[in-house]
Amino acid sequence: MALQPIAGIHVVSVDEREDLVATVRAHDPLVVVGDASLVADEGRHVADVRAARAGIGFVVVTERPSLSDAVLALRARVDEFFPGEVADDRLREAVESVAATARLRLPAVVPGRVLVVGASLDAVLPGAGGTILMHVEAGDQVVVATLDEVADGPRPAALDAVTNHLGASIVPLAGRDATDDELRAALASLVDAQQPTLVSTHAASDASAAHRRLQRIVMEATPDVARVSCFQSSESSIDFAPTLFVDVDRVLEQKLAAMAAWSDDAAAAELVRASAAYWSRFGSGRACEPFELLRDAVTTGTERTVEVVRAPVASA
């Protein structure tokens, strides 16, 4: 596997398999490249790396074609699999392509300031609760702003419980009867105070007029925010078209606990489990939250170098 440092790509080699996760944590790569041993043991090594850095990409190159290796790679959901030797140029192209895809997945876990705007906690928690937890785990500052009971304030105990589960700040944006101008002013004030690097809200295709209105005002109030995404809710229509799938497998139970603290709805919890399993087909892990990525702006000259970790090769 001849992947040498070239312009825009920095390769870090790992000699021992047990050092792989520590190296990923130390170097914060976009891609891990390895041989068939990377997906051995039912993809345990891939799972360990994903647990350390959700969203990372994987490229696997085997010495010779093997159906069993292909099946293991498929089960591990690696991004690229080459059954046999691959030309250097083709491998570099694959790494660059996987890195580009990883960048789309990583906004959900890269430290920053995150603002989630929703009509209600009943919409935000099922749609983005796991991603909020991933942000908090990564050290992000997360603010959730809603128009529901948080603004009206009759359930302080339940709100405290949700806050404790999420680790995020939950604040009122405006009352449900606020005019567009009032809502726009409240949101502008919040954006000015937090200076978010990522904003997530409802989709423009939602069936709810209240959701569509909020999405429109969020877009108007955040023209300078680099990344803007839309989460799925019970009001999402068939036109919801996600391109970002956040692996929330390890925080799914904590997300469900937050939902239960706010609304004890067993049917909603089962629907969230089923939805997370369905969307995992397009992401990694066993449970994913889907997002439409509306804006992902990178200023020229600041785009990061592609950092690649080359996993150790199995002994002959």
Buried (B, 14 or more C-beta within 10 A) or exposed (E): BEBEEEEEBBBBEBEEBEEBBEBBEEBEBBBBBBBBBBBBEEBEBBBBBBEBBBBBBBBBBBBEEBEEBBEBBEEBBBBBBBBEEBEEEEBBEBBBBBBEBBBBBBBBBBEBBBBBBBBBBBBBBBBBBBBBBBBBBBEBBBBBBBBBBBBEEEBEEBBEBBBEBBBBEBBBBBEEEBEEEEBBBBBBEBBEEBEBBBBBBBBBBBBBEBBBBBBBBBBEBBEEBBBBBBBBBBBBEEEBEBBBBBBBBBBBEBBBBBBBBBBEBEEBBEEBBEBBBEBBEEBBBBBBBBBBBBBBEEEEEEEBEBBBBBBBBEEE
